Every structure is written in structure tokens, then in C-alpha cells.
Amino acid sequence: MRIGLLTEGGYPYATGESRLWCDRLVRGLHQHEFDVYALGRDARGEDTGRPAAPSAHVRRVRTAPLWDDGPAGSAPGAEGSGSGGGAGAARAAHAGRPARAAGSGARAAGAGRTPGPWTYGRRDRRRFAEHFERLATALCRGGAATGGAGDGVHEDFAEGLYGLAELAGARGGLGGALRSESALRALEAACRAPGARRSAHAATVPDHLALADRLERLLLPLSLDWYGPDGLAAADLCHAASGGTVALPGLLAKRFFGTPLLVTEYGVRLRAHYLEGGSTALGAPVRTLLAAYHRLLATEVYRQAALVTPGNAHVRRWQERCGADRAKLRTVYLGMEAERFAAVGEGSDLGDPRTLVWVGRAEPAKDLVGLLHAFARVRGEEPGTRLRIVAAPVRDGQGAAYLAHCRALAAQMFPDEAATAHAVGDSPVSFEELGGPEAPGPADAYAAGCVVVLSSVVEGFPVTLVEAMLCGRATVSTDTGAVVEVIGGTGLVVPPRNPRALAGACVALLRDPARRARLGAAARARALELFTVERNVAAFRALYLEALSLAPVRRADEALDRYGVPLPFAHPAEAYVPGHRTSGSGPGFGSGSGSGGRGATGAGAQPRAGGGRRVPAWAVPAEATGAASGGGHG
């Protein structure tokens, strides 16, 4: 089948675990074809140039950066392989500037130029005002951080969002309407209307301007040219690699074409938005209304998704709190490459029996200060013990400052020993860089000690903990995020911000080699059972078939019940395989042979989407709407 993989700021450009996961998924599911739609690249990423297709099974890579620092076309959308590329055109469409030709994926309605807010006709201006007012009213009245919004509030948000999407599709983009006087008046009226939250009442004109600017960026996916017959309309399944804005194109594909949506979250995007909001210079009214937007969008994504796959129980609880149906939830753990750690995990060397190891990024959330205080207690009871802190390369000034502070603290806490140290093994606390001569790779770092320590006060899915388990090492961890779920009784867990408890657990394992060996063996067995790439890929292989089998078929030969509603299971999901497809037998939204068709169309007819909805005219190729013969789409 053809998968539309929606990513944000990761695959195939950025490094990190999200990119690795997507790459493993694409290479593991080689029986499917993938079209990658990437949101959120920044200016630095654009300067790196156009990447090659990351895998033979990726037909095309299309990008749309959510930044706008120059004139239209200054940072065009990049395509690794294939045609189209609408990032530059989408930004021009969104800002009311002339758009460059967008290739085969461009909508016929655009015609090379995109209307600005003042070139809209009177009816379009009225439609925009109506839809934007509904969305603004929902932001001012609902979307609280805890508790669900009322049905009326969510209905206003959804209908306003989809109404704006239909207008953007029909007119080639929203233009500068989101910054127009009409939009600002709608925001001001919604903030002052009866029933609006108190913080919205306090919004001033600068707050309205700031909110309009943020909404323009957040709603940019509505103006992309990804929804044409060779885009998401041709996908059998949309897989969003994260929640939030990245899933918005999948929502539109679900709305207009009936394409099933699968959402995967290994971190809680809504929680990340809440944490980021407190560190910005925006006023309290703007932060509140933006939080409401992300809350309502998350709720709509979970409601419309065919399946939602949280990466752990911590993420699952957030999703349920935001309205996700438990029947749609399937927990799929992140997969790691076990082969990288096989030599250490299967070896007989259990590491230096007097060395503790910490591996990770140097940042305040990892609480290295607390770890140093705990190690001082450990040294008091076991004088020969050493601590190796192996940090990933620092990429920002904040991380460098925190690491320098920890080095200074270690020198202050162990002044005599630090002064006489001449090598890594001489100092009780050593600071090393992952990838350096002492620790070329993670496996080498874990192999150096007998106990691996995780001291975080904030943690999502503890990747370093899984790596330590694959190496067969006993672990001592703080009870944060998904730590308890990952450990499952194969390691010691203590409360966070408690150096005394952390030191006590470390001392207990240092004094009991047999217990360390038992816990390490049990940890490796658990990791091989739950947290491997093979298990992760196998889970998504089954989920793809499940999501597609539950979705109504959208083709000319689809089977209907007596009410005219397409029947699920009318065609086997196994029929969706790469290669040549006969008419009516494959996915797509194009002409008869080879590309299949999602909607049932005849001469002059428009294809249907879910629940009897009709696909908007802008999503139908101009040459197909006027064809009186030839069978239309099939």
C-alpha cells in the first residue's frame, strides 16, 4: 500500500532518535511505498540542500518549513525525489504573495498566482470571517489544560478549521487573510464575548497581533499543495509520526478523501507545547489561547484517527485525558538495534565492579547535580568507587553552561583527589564525551561499569536505560516518565530528587555482585522481548493492515450497503502492494490504469469521502471533471 508518512523536524533531515525510528520503519516495511511529507524544517536545515531519497522504498520527499524569514521563494520546498514541492508556494499562498509554479502537485485553482485577502470576492471574505470566528470563539471558550471541552466548543473548533481548509483549497491558500483587519476584529470580538475565559478578556491589541501571527504559522498546512491527486489523495494510509500540527495534513486527508489516519506519539506533543509556552516572551492571554488551540487540535486528531499508538503508558494517559478512545489505543514501544549492544550484553565481562556509569545529554532535567551529591555519599561508604559521566556532544550554550557547572561542582566536592588526578582513571568523577577516545560508542560507555545510573527528574521514554538493559547491566533509576514501565522489576527505582535513596541503591548493588548479575540478565531478556526494532516493525505491519481493513473502500467498484455507505472489508487489505495495478484494484486518486482511485466518480461527478461527504472540487484534476467518457477515476 502507499503510505503518506507525516513528520516534523526529524526524518529525513535531522539526526536523533525520531529520525532513526522513521528510517527503521521505512526499511523494515519494504513491501509498502512511502511518500514522506516533512513539516517544521528551519532555515539552518534548508541551507543543507536537498537530500537524496533515504530509501528505495521512499518515492518522494516533500517539505514545508514553518518559518518565513525572507521573500517568497527564498527557501523553496525541497524534494528528495519526485515532482512538485510546495513549501515556497504554500508560504506565498499563505502570505498573499505570488506563488511560483508548484509542479504536478499544484492545484488548478492556483493558476500560478494566489489571491491575497483583498482579491477575495465578497462571498469568500464572508466565508473566511464566518469560519475564523467559529475557530476563535472555540479558543476563547474551551480547550482547558485539564478536563475536556464542551461538545459545542469542539464542534466550533472543528467546523471552523475544516471550513478554513476548504476555503484555502478552493482559492489556493488563505492569503494574508489571517493577518487582515477582518481576522483581528474576529479575535477581538471572541475575546470580549460573553462566556470567554477571563484571560481572553484581558487580551490587548498587541496580544491579538501576536496571536494572529502564531495562528498564521500553525495553520500553514491548510495552504499546502499536498492534497492533489498525486499527493495525500492517492495515499491509502496517513501515518503521523507525531501529534499536533504534523497530523493536521492527515486530518484534512481524512476529512476530504476518507484516508485512514494512524498517529504515533513517543512523546506528548501537547505537554511539550505547555512547557514551551512558559519560556516564551508572549503575554499570558496569548499563551492561554495557544494552549487552547493545541489542546483542541490534539482532541480532534485523537477523535478522527483510526488508530493511536502511544509509546508508553505515560503518553497513553495524556491521550486518554485529551479524549482518545481506549478502543483505538495500541501501545507500541520504541525499538532499538540490539545488535549494537550484543557484544557487551552476551559477553562474560560485567564491567569494573567499582565503577558507576551515567550516559545521556547534559541538561538540568537529568539532575547531574543530584547525582554528584549521591555519589559523595557512595564514596563515603565505598571509598574506591568511581563515577563516569559520559555526555552526548553539547549543541547549545545552555548545555555547555550546565556541564561546566557540574565540572566545577565535582572539583569542589572532591578537591584533593581532583588535584592529583592525571588520567581518566585517577579521578573519582570523570567527564567524557560520547564518541571520544574513552567512549567511542554507547556500548563502550556501558561496558566500563557494573551499574548504570539514571538520575533524571523529567524523563519521557528512557532510551539510555533500554541501551543499558541490552548491555546486560544492572540499573538504578529515578521514578520519572516511563522508567518503571521499561524496567519492569529488573532494576532498582528510587524517588527523584533524593540523593540519599539514590546512593543507598547504588551501594546495595555495588556490594552484591550476584544480584547485579541476575538483574542484568533479566534486564537484557526483557529488552530483547519488548524493545527491539523487529518487534516495533512487526507491530506497525499489523497496524497498517488493521487501519486499512477498518476504513471504507473508496473506489469505483466499491461495495455499498442499502443506505449507500461503503462497506469495510469489501476488498482485502493484502491487495495493496507496490507494482502495477489494474483499474479499480489499487490505491490512488488518479485516472483509470495504474493509480486506482479513492472516490467513485463518473462523468462530471465528484468523488466521495467518509460518511457520504464529497471531495471538494479543488482536489479533482481539471481534466477529470470535464471528461464525459473514459470512466473518470477508477
N, C-alpha and C positions, 0 to 999 in steps of 0.2 A: 504494500500500500504506500501511498505518498503521504509523508508526514511533514507538516509545517511546524518546525521547531522554533519557538519564540524565546529569545534570550535577551538578557540585559547586561551590558557592560562586561561580559565574560567571553564565552565561546563565540567565534574562533579567534579572538584577538588577545584578551588579557590572559595573564598567567594566573594560576591559583587552582583551588580545588574545584570550583564550578566549571572551569574550562576542561579540566581533566575528566570530570564526570560526563559532560556532554560528549566529549571525544570518545570515551569508552562506550557510551550508549550507541553512538552512530556506528562505530566499528563493530560492536557486538551484534547489532541488529542489521546485519548486512543484507538480509532478504528484503528490506524496505528501502525506499528512496526518501531522502531528506532534502527539504528546502529550508535553509536557515534564514530567519528574519531577526536581525540583531538591533536592539534599541540601546541607547544610552552611551554610545562612544563619545569621548570627549575630544577636545582639539588635539591633545597630545597623541591620542590614538589615531586620529585622522592623518596626522603627519607621517605615520609609519607606512602609509601607502596601502595599496590594495593587496590583500593576502590571496594566496592561491587556495583553491578548494581544499579543505583539510582532509577530505577522504574521498575515495572514488564513489562512495555512496551519497555524497552531498552534491546534488545537481547544481545548486546555486546558493550564493550568499548575498543577501540584500541587507543594507544597513540604513539606519535613520538616526543620526545623532540628535539628542535632545538639547543641544546648545546652539546658540546663534550669535556669533561674535563678529560677523562681517557681512558684506553684501551677499545677496543671493548667488549661489553657485560657488562661493569661496571655499566651501567644504562639501563637495558633491558626495552623494551616496556612493559607496563603493560596492562593487560586485566581484566576488572571487571568481565565479564562473557563471555564465548565463547572460541574459539580457536584462534591460530595464535598469533600475537603480533609482529610487525616487526620493532620496533624502534631500538633495538640493531642491528638487521640485516641490517637495512637501513643505520645506521651510518657506519657500517663496509663496506657495499657496496659502500657508497659514498667516503670513505677514502681509498679504495683499500685493506682492511684487510679481513681476513677470516670471514665469517658470520656464526653465529650459526643457527641451524635449526629453521625455522620460522613457523612451524606448517602447518595447512591446507591452509593458505593463501599464502604460499611461491610459487614463480614461478618455474616451472620445469627447466627453463633455468639456474637458480642459481646453482642447484645441490650441495648445501652445501657450495660452495666456490664462491667468487665473484671476477671477473677478475680485476686486477689493470690496470693502464694506459699502462704499458709496456707489459701486456699479451694480450692486444687487438691485433687483426690481423691488417694487413696493411689497409684493407678496412675500418675497424671500426675506426682506427685512422684518416683516411681521412674523414670519415663521421663526426666524432666529430669536427675536425678542420673546416669543412665547416659550420656546424650548429652554432658552437660557434662564428665563425667570423661574421655570419649574426646578431646574437644577440648583439655582442659587437659593431658592426657598428651602429646598431639602437640606442644603448645607447649613443654613441658619437655624433650622428647627430640629435636626436629628444628627445621628452618627456619633453618639456619645462614646467615650472610651470604654465604658462598661455598660452592659445591658444593650439589648437590641433596639434599633429604631422602630418606630411605629410603621405599620403597613403603608399608611398614606405617605409618609416621608420617603420610604424606599421606593414606592411607586413613582413619586415625583422625580426622584433622582434617576431612576432607570429610564423613564419615558423622556426626560429632558436630555439624557445622554444619547439615547438612540435617535431622538429627533435631530440633535445636532449632527450626528453621524450621517443620517440620511441627507440632510442639507449639504454637508461637506461633500458627500458623494455626488450629489446632483449638480453641484456648482464647482467641482474641482478643488474644494478646500473651503475653510471657513473665512479665508481672507483675514483682514485686520479687524473683523467684527468683534473679537473677544477683547479688543482694546478700544472699541468705539464708545461714543457717548451713550449709545443705547445699552451696552453691557454695563457700564458704570452706573447708569440710572437703575438698572435692574438689581445690581448688587446693593445699592444704597436702599432701595425700596424693600428688598428682602431682609436686610439687617434691621430696619426700623419697623417691620410689620409686626402686628400682634402675634405672640407665640414664638418669636425668635428668642434664642438664648441670650442671656444677659451680656455675655462677652461680645456678641454680634452687635448689640445696641451701642456698644462703646466704640465701634469702628469709625474712623475718620476718613477723610478723602485720601490721604496718603496710604491708609490701610486698604482702601478699595483699589487704588492703583497697583499696590504690591500684590494683592490677591489676583487681580486680573492678569498681571504678568505671570504669576506662577500657574494659573489655570491655563494660560495660553500654551505653556510648555507641556503641562500634564495632558492636555487634550490634543497635542500634535499628532498622535497616532490616528485620529479621526481623518486627517487630511492626507494620509499616505496613499500611494498608488499600489498598495499591496493587495487590493481586493478585486483585481481584474480577473479575467478568465484564465490567465496563466499564473495567477497568484494564489491567495488563500482560497479562492473559489474552487480551485482544482484540487485542493488537499482533501484527503479522506479523513484526516485527524489533525487537530492542532494540539501541540504539546507545549505548554508554557513551562519553562524551566524555573519560573519564579512566579509569585503572586504579584498583585499590584499593577502598575502601569504596563509591564511587559505582557500581561494577559489581556489587555484591552483589545488588541487586534483579534485575538481568539474569541472574545465576546462578540465582536462585530461579525466574524465569520459564522459563529453560532446563530446569531440573530438573522442574518441575511441569507445564508446558504444552508443552515441546518447542520453545519460541520461540528461533530462532537469535539468537546474541549477537555483535555486532561491537564491538570495543574499539579506541579510538583514543587514542594517547598521544603528545603533543608534548613532554612532559617525563616523566622517570621518577619515578612516584609513590613507588615503593619507595625510591629513592635519597633523595627528599625526606624520607621518614619516618626514614631513617637519620640524616640531617643534623639534623632537628628533635629527635631523641631525645637528642643530646648537649648540647642547650641547655636541657633541662628540669631541674627540681629532683627528678625521680624517682630512686629508687635504682637501682643497677646491675642487680639482679635483675629489676626491673620493666621497665627499658629493654630488657633482653635478651629477655624473654618477649614484649613488644610487638613487637619487631623480628621475632621468630619468627612471630607472628600475621600480620604484614603480608607476610612472605616466603611463608608457606604460602597465604595468600589470593591473592597475585599468581600463584602457581603454578597454583592451581585455576582462576582466571579465564582464564589463557592456555590451559589444557588444555581447558576447556569452550567457549571462544569458537570460533565458526565461522571467523572471520577476525580478525586482529590487524593494525592499521595503525600502525606506528611512524612518527614524523615525520622521522626521520633515522637514520643508521647507528649513532650513539651510543646512541639509545634501543633500536634493534634488538638491539644486543649485550647490553644488560641483559635484554631479554626472552628472548633465547635462553639466557642464563645461568640464568634462572629456569624454564626448561623449555618455552618456547614452541616449537611445531613449526615448522620453517622453511617447510614447505609451506603454512602458514596466514598467513605474514607477507607484507604488501604495504606497501612504503614509499610514503607519501603526504605530500609536502611541504606545509607551511603556505602558504596562498595570501594574497597581498597585493593591494590595489587599485592596479593600475598606473596608473589614470587620475589619481590624486592627484599622481603624480610625472611625468606626461607632459610638462608644460610645461618642466620643468627638463631632463629626460632627452633630449628631442628638440630643445632649443634649441642655439644655437651658442655661448652663453656658458659657458665651462668653469670659471667662478669665479675668484676672486682668486688669481693664481699664487703668492702668498707667504703663503697662509693655510691652516692645518690646522684641521679641524673634528672635534670629538668630540660625539656625541649619545647620550643614554641616561639611566638612573637613577643618581643619585649614591649609591653604596654601596661598601663595601670590596672586594667581588668584582670591581668594574670597574677597580680599581687606578689611580685617578687620581693617586695619589702617584707611582707609577712613570712615568706619562705626563708629569708635570711634570719629573721628573728627565731623561727622554728629551728633552723639549723644550729643557731647558737646554743639552744637547749640540747640538741642532739650531741653536739661536741662536748657539752658538759657531762653527759652520761657515757658517751663512746668517743674518747679523745682522738682516736685515729681516723675518724670518719672524714670523708671529703665530699664536696658538692660541686658538680659540673653543671654550669648553666650554659646551654647551647641554644643561642638565639638565631632566628632567621635574619638575613640581611636587613638592616634598617632602611626604610624607604622615605621617612619623613622626619622633620625636625622634632616633633613631639616624641617619637620613639627613641631618637638619639638622646634627647634630654633625659628621658626616663632611664635609659640604660646607663647613662653617665652618673645619674643619681644613685642607682643601685651599686655601681662600682665604688663610688665614694663611700657609701654606707658600709659595704663589705670591708673596705680598707679601714674604716673607723672601728668596726666591731671586732676585727682580728688584726690589730696593728702590729704586734710582734711578729706573727707568722707571715703576714703580707710583706713586711720589710725585708725578711730574709729569703723570700721566695725567688728562685731564679728560673724555674721552669713551670710548666703546667702542673706537673705532679707535686710540686713543692708547696703550693698554696692550698689552704683548706677550701677556698672558693675560687674557681676558675671561670672566667667569662670567655666563651668561644663563639665563633660564628659558624653557622651551619654551611657546609660547603668549603670550609677552610681545611688546613692540613690536619688538624686534630679530629675533625668530624666531617669527612667528605660527603657523607650522606646520613639520612636519619638512622639507618640500621647501624652504622658505625657508632653514632652517639648512644643509642640504647645499649649496644653491646658493651660499652665501657663500664656500666654499673650493674648492681644487682637489684636495685629498687628504682623505679621511675616515679617521680612526684609530679602531681598536678595541683597547683595552689590557687586556681582561679576563683574570683568572686563572681564573675559573669562568664557564662560559657553556653554555647549552643550545642552543636554536636562535636564532642571532643575527638578530633581526628588524631591528635598525638597519642591519646590514650589507646585508640584502636591499634595504632602502629606499635606501641609498646606491647600490647597483648599479642600481636602477631609475632613479635620477637620473643615471646615466652617469658616476659619479665613480670615480676610481682609489682603491684602498683599501690600507691597511696594517693587518694584524690579527695578534693572537697566536693561537697554535695551541691552542685550547681548544674543547671541545664539538664542535659540528658545523661549525666555521668552515671547515676545509679542504674538507669536502663541499660547502658552499654556494659557496665561492669558485671551486673547480674550475679553478685556474690563471689566473683573471682578476684577481688581485691579489697583493700580497706578503704572506707569512706568516712570522712570526718566533716564537721561543720566548717563552713568558710569563715575567714577572718578569726581563726582560733589557732594561733601558733603552738599553744600548749598541746592541743589534741593532735595537730599535725606532727609535732615532734614525737609524741608518745607512740603513734602508729609506726613511724619510721624506725624508732628504736626497737619496737616489738619485732619487726621483720629483720632488722639487722642482727638480732640475737637468735634468730630461729631459721637456719638455712633450710631445714626440711620443709618448713611451712612455705618459705619463698619458692621452693621448687614445685610444691603442689599447686600453689596459686598460679604460678607462671604457666604450668602445663594446662591447667583448667582454663586460664585466660586465652591461651592460644587456640585451644579446641573451640571455645565459644566464638572467637573472632573468625575462625575458618568456617564456622557454621552459619554465621549471620552477616558478616561484614566484608564479603568478597565481591569483586567485580562480576564474577559469573552469576552469583545469586541475584545481584541487582539487575543485571541484564535480563535474566530469565523472568524476573518479576514483571519488568516492563514489556517483555514479549507477550506475556499472558494478558497484561492490562490493555495493550493495544487492541488485541482481538476482542476482549470483553467490551471495551468502549465502543468499538465499531459495531459489534453484534447487537448492542442495545440501541443504536441510532437508527432511525427510519432511513430507508433507502431513498435516494433522490435521483432516479434515472427515468428515462422514457418508458422503460418496461417494468417500472416498479409495481408491486402488488399493493392494492388498496383494500381497506375494509369497506363495509357498506356505507360508512359516513364519509368516504373519500380520504381517510387518513392513511398514510403509508404504513405498512406492516413491518415490524422488526423481523430479522432473520429471513427476509424474503430472498436474500442472496447470501451464500456462505462468505464469511469474512476471509477464508483462505483464498478466495478468488482474487484478492488484492495483492498481486505480486508484480515486481518490476518486469518490464518487457512489453512486447506487442500486445495490444488489447483490441478485441473486435468491438464493433458498435454495441453500446449498452452493457459492456462487460467490465469496464474499468472505471477508475476514478477520474475526476476532472470536471471542467466546466467549459468545454470547447465543442468543436464540431465533431461529426459522427465518428470517423475512424481514428482510433489511437488514443484520443483524450477522454473518451467517456463523457459523462455529463451528470451533474448532481441534480439538476432540476428537470422536470418533464415539460418539454416545450414543443410547440408545433409552430405552424406558420404564424408569425406575429405574436405568439404567446410569450409570456414571461415565466421563467422557472419558479417553482415554489420553494419556500424554506420551511423550517419547522412549524408545526401546528397550523398548516394551511396558509402561512404568510407567503407573500410573493416577493421575490428578489427585486430590489429597486432597479429601475431602468438603467442607471449608470453602471451597473455591474454586468450588463449584457452587451456583447460586442455589437457595434453599429451594423456590421454586415449581416449579423444573425437576425436582427429584429425585422429587417425588410425582406428576408428570404421567404418567398411564398412556396418554394419547393425545396426538396433536398433533405427534409426530415428535421431541420432545426438542430437542437442539441441532442446528442444521444450518447 
